């Protein structure tokens, strides 16, 4: 086979669809062709990822469309001569290789969507886990800081709130216990008091679905703030407080 023909066998080789003779020829070609080597490696990695994807039934409409089109696909080329032709083993093998590749890729179409979805789900989960871990590390640094100072106060319905400030970390952590969940469609929002101007410090989230305990790393630096507050706001939070504060607390110096 010519070099030009060998360049077309990367997909069949990655799917182990080449007969022995063509496979040996192609492997010798790989030693001298960097482009084919890269393509084979990428195709092999893709095939491996697809193989790990969970299988799902093909949509019924896809199956019916494929079955309907099969009757219009010519399986053999038209005769060009009345003389009996001698079968060409190499061309037959090439046709089988192309057929095998096409069949595998057709199956991969259905799995491809699942693989992309699974990859995105896994990526989102990793990003969320990384963000949670970074926040937990920052909370730990504030609580363990040598200069950490606290200020406590009483919130609504007897709940207790404590703010821990580390000037060296320039961050603050708010802890609340005994605080019932926010009303439906509402959230608890924290604020820094910058000399009378309220600056959003993020939303509070309970430790669990029915928990009354909150541990929140306030968004933004402490520098410039003299106090903090907590309000009930619409879901998603507000740019400015829209309700009376449940509590206002001075930040420790």
C-alpha positions in Angstrom: 0.0 0.0 0.0 1.2 3.5 -0.8 2.1 6.0 1.9 -1.0 8.0 1.0 -3.1 5.0 1.6 -1.5 4.3 4.9 -2.4 7.7 6.2 -6.1 6.7 6.0 -5.8 3.7 8.3 -5.3 5.5 11.6 -8.9 5.0 12.7 -9.0 1.4 11.8 -5.7 0.7 13.5 -6.9 2.5 16.7 -10.0 0.2 16.7 -7.9 -2.9 16.0 -9.8 -3.5 12.8 -6.8 -4.0 10.4 -5.9 -7.5 9.1 -2.4 -8.7 10.1 -0.7 -7.7 6.8 -2.0 -4.2 6.8 -1.4 -3.8 10.5 2.3 -4.7 10.1 2.7 -2.3 7.2 1.0 0.4 9.2 3.1 -0.1 12.3 6.2 0.3 10.2 4.7 3.5 8.8 4.1 4.8 12.3 7.8 4.7 13.1 8.3 7.4 10.4 5.1 9.4 10.5 4.7 11.7 13.6 1.3 12.9 12.4 -0.2 9.4 12.2 1.3 8.5 15.6 -0.3 11.5 17.2 -3.7 10.8 15.5 -3.6 7.1 16.6 -2.8 8.1 20.2 -5.7 10.6 20.3 -8.1 8.1 18.7 -7.1 5.4 21.1 -7.6 7.6 24.1 -11.1 8.6 22.7 -12.0 5.0 22.2 -10.9 4.2 25.8 -13.0 7.0 27.2 -16.0 5.9 25.2 -15.5 2.3 26.4 -15.8 3.6 30.0 -19.0 5.4 29.4 -22.2 3.9 30.6 -24.2 2.4 27.7 -27.8 3.6 27.0 -30.4 2.4 24.5 -30.3 4.2 21.2 -33.3 6.5 20.7 -36.1 4.6 18.8 -36.2 7.3 16.1 -32.5 6.8 15.4 -32.9 3.0 15.1 -35.8 3.4 12.7 -34.0 6.0 10.6 -30.9 3.8 10.2 -33.0 0.7 9.4 -34.9 2.7 6.8 -31.8 4.0 5.1 -30.1 0.6 5.0 -32.4 -0.4 2.1 -31.1 2.5 0.0 -27.4 1.8 0.6 -25.7 -0.1 -2.2 -23.5 -2.8 -0.6 -21.4 -3.6 -3.7 -20.2 -1.3 -6.5 -21.9 -1.7 -9.9 -20.2 -4.0 -12.4 -17.9 -2.1 -14.9 -17.2 -5.1 -17.1 -18.9 -8.4 -18.0 -15.7 -10.2 -17.5 -15.5 -12.1 -14.2 -13.4 -10.1 -11.8 -10.8 -11.7 -9.5 -11.5 -10.9 -5.9 -9.0 -8.4 -4.4 -8.1 -9.5 -0.9 -6.5 -6.2 -0.1 -9.5 -4.1 -1.3 -11.8 -6.5 0.6 -9.9 -6.1 3.7 -9.8 -2.3 3.3 -13.6 -2.3 2.8 -14.0 -4.4 6.0 -11.7 -2.1 7.9 -13.8 0.9 6.8 -17.0 -0.9 7.6 -15.7 -1.8 11.0 -14.6 1.7 11.7 -17.9 3.2 10.5 -19.8 0.7 12.7 -17.8 1.6 15.8 -18.1 5.3 15.2 -21.9 4.9 14.7 -22.1 3.2 18.0 -19.9 5.9 19.5 -22.4 8.6 18.4 -24.9 7.4 21.0 -22.2 7.0 23.7 -20.6 10.2 22.9 -23.4 12.3 24.3 -23.4 10.3 27.5 -19.6 10.6 27.8 -19.7 14.4 27.4 -22.5 14.6 30.0 -20.6 12.4 32.4 -17.4 14.4 31.9 -19.3 17.7 32.6 -21.0 16.2 35.7 -17.6 15.0 37.0 -16.0 18.3 36.2 -18.7 20.2 38.0 -18.5 17.9 41.0 -14.7 18.4 41.2 -15.0 22.2 40.9 -17.6 22.2 43.7 -15.4 20.0 45.9 -12.4 22.1 45.3 -14.3 25.3 46.2 -15.6 23.7 49.4 -12.2 22.5 50.3 -10.6 26.0 49.7 -13.3 27.6 51.8 -12.9 25.1 54.7 -9.1 25.7 54.6 -9.7 29.5 54.8 -12.1 29.1 57.7 -9.6 26.9 59.6 -6.9 29.5 59.1 -9.1 32.3 60.5 -10.1 30.3 63.5 -6.6 29.2 64.2 -4.9 32.6 63.6 -2.9 33.8 66.6 -4.6 37.2 66.3 -8.2 35.8 66.0 -10.7 37.7 68.1 -14.4 37.1 68.7 -17.6 39.1 69.2 -20.9 37.5 70.1 -24.6 38.5 70.1 -28.2 37.2 70.2 -30.1 36.7 67.0 -33.8 36.2 66.3 -35.7 33.7 68.6 -32.7 33.3 70.9 -30.3 32.1 68.3 -26.6 32.9 69.1 -24.1 34.4 66.7 -20.4 34.8 66.9 -18.0 36.5 64.5 -14.3 35.6 64.5 -12.0 38.1 62.9 -8.3 37.7 62.0 -6.7 41.0 60.9 -3.6 39.1 59.7 -5.8 37.0 57.4 -8.0 40.0 56.6 -11.0 37.7 56.8 -13.9 36.9 59.2 -16.0 33.8 59.9 -19.6 34.0 61.3 -21.0 31.1 63.3 -24.6 30.8 64.3 -26.4 28.1 66.4 -30.1 27.6 67.0 -31.0 29.6 63.9 -34.1 28.2 62.1 -34.0 28.1 58.3 -34.9 31.1 56.3 -38.6 31.4 55.1 -39.4 29.8 51.8 -38.0 31.7 48.9 -35.7 33.7 51.2 -32.0 33.5 52.3 -29.9 34.8 55.2 -27.4 37.4 53.9 -24.4 38.8 55.8 -23.1 42.3 55.5 -20.0 44.3 56.4 -20.7 47.8 57.9 -18.2 50.1 56.3 -18.8 53.2 58.3 -22.5 53.2 57.7 -22.5 51.7 54.2 -23.5 48.1 54.1 -21.3 45.8 51.9 -22.5 42.3 51.0 -20.5 39.6 52.6 -22.3 36.6 51.1 -25.1 34.2 51.8 -25.3 31.9 54.8 -25.8 28.2 54.2 -26.7 25.7 57.0 -24.4 22.8 57.8 -27.1 20.3 56.6 -30.7 20.2 55.2 -32.4 20.5 58.7 -29.5 21.9 60.6 -29.7 25.1 62.7 -25.9 25.5 62.7 -24.2 27.8 60.3 -20.5 28.4 59.6 -19.8 31.0 57.0 -16.7 32.6 55.6 -17.6 36.2 54.9 -16.9 37.3 51.4 -14.4 40.0 51.0 -11.8 41.7 53.3 -12.4 42.8 56.8 -10.2 45.9 56.4 -12.4 49.1 56.5 -15.3 47.4 58.3 -16.4 48.3 61.8 -19.3 45.9 62.1 -21.5 43.3 60.5 -25.1 42.4 60.2 -27.5 39.7 59.0 -30.8 40.2 57.1 -33.4 38.1 55.4 -33.3 38.6 51.6 -34.9 37.2 48.4 -33.4 34.0 47.0 -30.1 34.8 45.4 -29.4 37.8 47.7 -29.6 41.6 47.3 -27.2 44.3 46.4 -28.4 46.3 49.4 -30.3 45.2 52.5 -34.1 45.1 51.9 -35.2 44.2 55.4 -34.6 45.1 59.0 -31.4 43.3 60.3 -31.8 40.3 62.6 -28.7 41.4 64.3 -25.9 44.0 64.2 -22.6 43.3 65.7 -19.4 45.3 66.2 -16.3 43.7 64.8 -13.5 43.1 67.4 -10.6 45.6 67.0 
